[in-house]
């Protein structure tokens, strides 16, 4: 009897393994097919656009001759991402020419800023009945843009700046929230998303792409300082549905908090973080969801495989640490494990926040563990600081309840991790990383100056006069 059960279990495990292998192969082959198809389409377009005059109009728009026709509207023929959480890029789509429009075309409420490259800004257009700003679930803004887009609009940066200048400074209050990632930031964005008139932009990759371009020294002198405010103006452009904007950024955008303060000191700035151990383990669990990520972590943590295929370690480090870490990446890429990468990400992020505090940026810091002890009290205090109506607290508290898509918004936060989740060797590696940054050991409590508690007087340094531009 036991032999039959054992054989059955082996067959079930083998079946699961084969199904997983099939998923990996289909995913890889589909993406390869997409890249080949995109290469063919773009090659053909070089000839067809030259013959039809499309390329001439694009060049004239870039030089400023054709400003009134500098918004190039494309049809989306096919879309594909190898990893759904990868940073937004124009190569996410196979596009075909539709028509040219005046740059004011992007001010339509169903068009939003998608990403920025060295030479162009890209917007996506969705159906008029789709509201990307309402946080019904925990899905990121960039992913909703990617999935719902039926058209993509590209325009030269000169036209982009002109439209941003015409818009002027944002006319409604804006809350900016940075985080270490896997720390309750998405949960808090859902909380604010329950408020009437609140437009939630969760992980806008227009800001993410700017952070990476700046780190890579891709901009000329003063170019980034122009692009950041222009991006914020177009992300938070006037919309009858939005009485206030809540911007929850990717972790790498923590480096932009001081820059944002210099451009728009009226913007409220929040920073949420979590115990380092719980953040790292949460990252590891989330990282194990996608097939390519599971394979990637296995390769990264294998000395032999990571030596043969260093691209996996380099890619993970680039996405999580490159923008924030000030150390030489070539040194860490050689031996660092997945735990070490996520530990570096947390440490570098926190140190960036501390630097902003030292520079005088009025940051309201929130520790996830403290928030979850008494959510209503913390939200009440936060509303007082942000000058929001206390009558909306009941609405906000709904964000802590069941998520219709994920069953429970706190399910992703792994509230019951144990120290066994991370091996002793990995903990030693993480502790050594934290020591270099001058931070406590993995799992030890660390408080950032300005930590939100029941005393709101410490945040009154922000002048409320002419607060909303």
C-alpha positions in Angstrom: 0.0 0.0 0.0 2.8 2.4 1.0 4.6 1.5 -2.2 1.6 2.5 -4.3 1.2 5.8 -2.5 4.9 6.5 -3.0 4.7 5.7 -6.7 1.6 8.0 -7.0 3.4 10.8 -5.3 6.4 10.4 -7.6 4.2 10.5 -10.6 2.4 13.7 -9.3 5.7 15.4 -8.6 7.0 14.4 -12.1 3.8 15.7 -13.7 4.1 19.0 -11.9 7.8 19.3 -12.9 6.9 18.6 -16.5 4.2 21.2 -16.5 6.5 23.8 -15.0 9.2 23.0 -17.6 6.5 23.4 -20.3 5.6 26.8 -18.9 9.2 27.9 -18.9 9.7 26.7 -22.5 6.5 28.3 -23.8 7.4 31.6 -22.0 10.8 31.7 -23.5 9.8 30.7 -27.0 6.9 33.2 -27.1 9.3 36.0 -26.0 11.9 35.0 -28.6 9.2 34.9 -31.3 8.0 38.4 -30.1 11.5 39.8 -30.4 12.0 38.4 -33.8 8.6 39.7 -35.0 9.5 43.2 -33.6 12.8 43.2 -35.3 11.2 42.3 -38.6 8.4 45.0 -38.2 10.9 47.8 -37.3 13.1 46.9 -40.2 10.2 47.0 -42.7 9.0 50.3 -41.1 12.4 52.0 -41.9 11.6 51.6 -45.6 7.8 52.2 -45.5 8.1 55.3 -43.3 10.8 56.7 -45.6 8.5 56.2 -48.6 5.3 57.5 -47.1 6.9 60.5 -45.4 6.4 59.4 -41.8 10.1 59.5 -41.0 10.4 63.0 -42.5 7.6 64.3 -40.2 9.3 62.6 -37.2 12.6 64.3 -38.0 11.0 67.7 -38.6 9.2 67.3 -35.2 12.4 66.5 -33.5 14.1 69.6 -35.0 11.1 71.8 -34.0 9.8 72.5 -37.5 6.7 70.3 -37.1 5.6 71.1 -33.5 1.9 70.9 -34.3 2.4 67.3 -35.6 5.0 66.1 -33.1 2.8 63.7 -31.3 3.1 60.4 -33.2 0.2 58.1 -32.5 0.9 54.3 -33.0 -1.4 51.3 -33.0 -0.4 48.5 -30.7 0.0 45.4 -32.8 1.5 43.1 -30.1 2.8 43.4 -26.5 5.1 41.3 -24.5 7.2 41.4 -21.4 9.6 38.6 -20.4 9.1 39.5 -16.7 5.9 41.4 -15.8 7.6 43.6 -13.2 10.3 44.7 -15.6 10.7 48.5 -16.1 8.5 49.9 -18.8 10.1 50.5 -22.2 9.0 51.2 -25.7 10.2 47.8 -26.7 7.3 46.3 -24.7 5.1 46.9 -27.8 5.2 46.2 -31.6 3.8 49.4 -33.0 2.4 50.6 -36.4 1.9 54.1 -37.6 -1.6 55.6 -37.1 -1.4 59.4 -37.5 0.3 62.5 -36.2 -1.4 64.9 -33.8 -0.8 68.1 -31.9 1.0 67.4 -28.6 -2.1 68.7 -26.7 -3.5 65.3 -27.7 -1.8 63.7 -24.7 -3.8 65.9 -22.3 -6.9 63.7 -22.8 -7.9 62.0 -19.5 -7.5 58.5 -21.0 -3.8 59.1 -22.0 -1.0 58.8 -19.4 2.8 59.1 -19.4 4.3 55.6 -19.8 8.1 56.1 -19.9 10.9 58.4 -21.0 14.0 57.6 -23.0 17.0 59.7 -23.9 15.2 61.3 -26.9 11.5 60.8 -26.5 8.6 60.6 -24.1 6.0 57.8 -24.5 2.4 57.9 -23.5 -0.3 55.2 -23.7 -3.9 55.6 -24.6 -6.6 53.4 -23.1 -10.4 53.2 -23.7 -12.4 56.1 -22.3 -14.3 53.8 -19.9 -11.0 52.6 -18.3 -9.8 54.5 -15.2 -6.2 53.7 -14.5 -6.1 56.0 -11.5 -8.6 54.1 -9.4 -6.9 51.5 -7.1 -9.4 48.7 -7.2 -6.7 46.1 -6.8 -3.0 45.9 -6.0 -1.9 46.0 -9.6 0.8 48.5 -10.5 0.0 51.5 -12.7 2.7 50.6 -15.3 1.2 47.1 -15.6 -2.3 48.4 -16.1 -0.9 50.8 -18.7 0.8 47.9 -20.5 -2.2 45.6 -20.4 -4.9 48.2 -21.4 -3.1 50.3 -24.0 -4.6 50.3 -27.5 -2.3 53.1 -28.7 1.1 54.5 -27.9 2.0 58.2 -28.4 5.6 59.2 -28.8 7.0 62.8 -28.9 10.3 64.5 -28.9 11.5 65.9 -25.5 11.3 69.5 -26.7 7.5 69.1 -27.4 7.2 67.2 -24.1 8.7 70.2 -22.2 6.6 72.7 -24.1 3.3 70.9 -23.1 4.5 70.6 -19.5 5.2 74.3 -19.3 1.8 75.1 -20.8 0.2 73.0 -18.1 2.0 74.8 -15.3 2.4 73.7 -11.8 0.0 71.0 -10.5 -3.3 72.5 -9.4 -4.3 69.9 -6.8 -2.5 68.4 -3.7 0.1 65.6 -4.4 1.3 63.0 -1.9 4.6 61.3 -2.9 5.4 58.0 -1.2 8.7 56.2 -1.5 9.6 52.9 0.2 12.0 50.0 0.5 9.6 47.7 -1.3 7.7 44.8 0.2 6.9 46.9 3.2 3.2 47.7 2.9 3.5 50.5 0.4 0.9 48.9 -1.9 -1.4 48.3 1.0 -1.1 52.0 2.0 -1.8 53.0 -1.6 -5.0 51.0 -1.5 -5.9 52.7 1.7 -5.6 56.1 0.1 -7.3 54.8 -3.0 -10.6 54.4 -1.1 -10.9 58.2 -0.7 -13.3 60.0 -3.0 -11.5 62.0 -5.6 -8.1 60.4 -4.9 -6.1 59.4 -8.1 -3.6 56.7 -7.2 -0.5 56.2 -9.4 1.2 53.1 -8.2 4.8 52.7 -9.5 4.9 55.2 -12.5 7.8 54.0 -14.7 8.1 57.5 -16.2 9.9 58.4 -12.9 11.7 55.0 -12.7 13.1 55.5 -16.2 14.4 59.0 -15.3 16.1 57.6 -12.2 18.0 55.0 -14.2 18.9 57.4 -17.0 20.3 59.9 -14.4 22.3 57.1 -12.7 23.7 56.1 -16.1 24.8 59.7 -16.9 22.7 59.7 -20.0 21.7 63.3 -19.6 23.5 66.5 -20.3 23.9 69.3 -17.7 20.5 70.5 -16.4 18.5 68.0 -18.6 17.4 65.8 -15.7 16.4 68.9 -13.7 14.0 69.9 -16.6 12.6 66.4 -17.2 11.6 65.6 -13.6 9.2 68.5 -13.1 7.9 68.0 -16.7 7.2 64.4 -15.9 5.4 65.2 -12.7 3.3 67.9 -14.4 2.1 65.4 -17.0 1.6 62.5 -14.6 -0.6 64.8 -12.4 -2.2 66.7 -15.2 -5.7 68.2 -14.7 -8.4 65.5 -14.6 -12.0 66.1 -13.5 -11.9 62.7 -11.7 -8.8 63.7 -9.6 -9.1 66.1 -6.6 -5.7 64.8 -5.3 -2.9 62.6 -6.5 -1.1 59.8 -4.6 2.2 58.8 -6.2 3.6 55.6 -4.8 7.0 55.0 -6.5 9.2 52.1 -7.1 12.0 51.7 -4.4 14.7 53.1 -6.7 12.8 56.5 -6.9 13.8 57.1 -3.2 16.8 58.8 -4.7 14.5 61.4 -6.3 12.9 62.7 -3.1 15.3 65.6 -2.7 15.0 66.5 -6.3 11.2 66.6 -6.1 11.4 68.8 -3.0 13.5 71.3 -4.9 11.1 71.4 -7.8 7.8 71.3 -5.8 8.3 71.9 -2.1 4.6 71.8 -1.6 4.3 68.1 -2.3 3.9 65.9 0.8 6.6 63.3 1.1 6.0 59.9 2.8 8.5 57.1 3.3 7.3 53.7 4.5 9.7 50.9 5.4 9.7 47.7 7.4 12.0 45.5 9.5 14.9 44.5 7.3 14.6 40.8 7.9 10.9 40.8 7.0 11.5 42.9 3.9 14.2 40.6 2.6 12.2 37.4 3.1 9.1 39.1 1.6 11.2 39.9 -1.5 12.4 36.3 -1.7 8.9 35.0 -1.6 7.6 37.4 -4.2 10.6 36.7 -6.3 9.6 33.0 -6.4 6.3 33.6 -8.2 7.3 33.9 -11.8 9.0 31.0 -13.6 12.0 33.0 -14.9 12.5 34.4 -11.4 12.6 31.0 -9.8 15.2 29.8 -12.3 17.1 33.1 -11.9 17.4 32.8 -8.1 18.6 29.2 -8.4 21.4 30.3 -10.8 22.3 33.4 -8.7 22.8 31.3 -5.5 24.8 28.6 -7.3 28.5 29.4 -7.4 29.0 27.3 -10.5 26.0 28.4 -12.5 26.4 32.1 -11.5 29.9 32.0 -12.9 28.7 30.5 -16.2 25.7 32.7 -16.4 26.6 36.0 -14.6 23.8 37.9 -16.5 21.1 36.7 -13.9 23.0 38.2 -10.9 23.9 41.3 -12.9 20.2 41.8 -13.9 18.9 41.4 -10.4 21.5 43.7 -8.9 20.8 46.3 -11.7 17.0 46.3 -11.0 17.2 46.5 -7.2 20.4 48.1 -6.3 22.1 49.9 -9.2 20.3 53.3 -8.8 20.6 53.5 -5.0 23.9 51.8 -4.2 26.9 54.1 -4.2 29.5 51.2 -4.2 31.2 49.9 -7.3 28.7 47.3 -8.7 31.5 45.2 -10.3 32.8 44.3 -6.8 29.4 43.1 -5.5 28.3 41.3 -8.7 31.0 38.7 -8.3 29.9 36.9 -5.1 26.7 38.4 -3.8 23.7 36.1 -3.4 20.0 36.9 -3.8 19.7 37.6 -0.1 22.7 39.9 -0.3 21.1 41.8 -3.2 17.9 42.4 -1.4 19.8 43.3 1.8 21.8 45.9 -0.2 18.6 47.2 -1.7 17.1 47.8 1.8 20.2 49.3 3.3 20.9 51.6 0.3 17.3 52.7 0.3 17.2 53.6 4.0 20.6 55.5 3.7 19.2 57.5 0.8 16.2 58.5 2.9 18.5 59.5 5.8 20.5 61.7 3.4 17.4 63.4 2.3 16.4 64.0 5.9 19.9 65.5 6.6 19.4 67.7 3.6 16.3 69.2 5.1 13.6 67.4 3.2 10.4 67.2 5.4 9.9 63.5 5.1 7.1 61.7 7.1 8.5 58.3 7.9 6.1 55.3 8.6 7.2 52.0 10.0 4.9 49.2 8.8 5.0 47.3 12.1 3.9 50.4 14.0 1.1 51.1 11.5 -0.3 47.6 11.8 -0.4 47.8 15.6 -3.2 50.4 15.5 -4.1 51.2 11.8 -7.0 53.5 12.6 -5.0 55.6 15.0 -2.0 55.9 12.6 -4.3 56.7 9.7 -6.0 59.4 11.8 -2.7 60.9 12.7 -1.6 60.7 9.0 -4.8 62.4 7.9 -4.1 65.2 10.3 -0.6 65.7 9.0 -1.8 65.6 5.4 -4.7 67.9 6.1 -7.3 65.3 5.0 -10.8 65.2 6.3 -11.2 62.9 9.3 -14.6 61.9 8.1 -13.0 59.8 5.4 -11.1 57.5 7.8 -13.9 54.9 7.6 -13.4 54.9 3.8 -9.7 54.5 4.2 -10.0 51.6 6.6 -11.7 49.6 3.9 -8.3 49.4 2.2 -7.1 47.1 5.1 -9.9 44.7 4.3 -10.3 42.0 1.7 -8.9 42.7 -1.8 -11.3 41.2 -4.4 -8.3 40.1 -6.6 -5.8 38.8 -4.0 -8.3 37.8 -1.2 -6.2 39.7 1.3 -4.0 42.7 0.7 -1.7 41.6 3.6 -1.2 38.2 2.2 1.8 39.3 0.2 3.5 40.8 3.2 4.4 37.5 4.8 3.6 38.5 8.4 4.7 35.2 9.9 8.2 34.7 8.7 10.7 32.9 10.9 14.5 33.1 11.1 14.6 29.8 9.4 13.6 31.4 6.1 17.2 32.7 5.7 20.2 30.4 6.2 22.9 31.4 8.8 25.4 32.0 6.0 23.0 34.4 4.2 22.4 36.2 7.5 26.1 36.7 8.0 26.3 38.1 4.5 23.4 40.5 5.2 24.9 41.6 8.5 28.2 42.5 6.8 26.4 44.5 4.2 24.4 46.5 6.9 27.6 47.1 8.8 29.2 48.8 5.8 26.2 51.1 5.6 26.3 51.8 9.4 23.0 50.1 10.0 22.0 47.5 12.7 22.1 43.8 12.0 19.4 42.0 9.9 16.1 42.1 11.8 17.1 44.6 14.4 14.8 47.7 14.8 15.9 50.9 13.2 14.1 54.2 13.4 14.3 57.0 10.8 14.1 60.6 12.1 10.6 61.9 11.6 9.0 58.5 12.3 5.2 58.9 12.4 3.7 58.5 15.9 0.8 60.0 17.7 2.5 63.4 18.0 1.8 65.5 14.9 3.5 68.6 16.0 6.9 67.5 14.6 5.6 67.8 11.1 4.4 71.4 11.3 7.6 72.6 9.7 5.8 72.5 6.3 4.2 75.9 5.7 0.5 75.4 4.8 0.3 78.8 3.2 -0.4 78.5 -0.5 0.0 74.8 0.0 -1.8 73.8 -3.2 -0.1 76.0 -5.6 
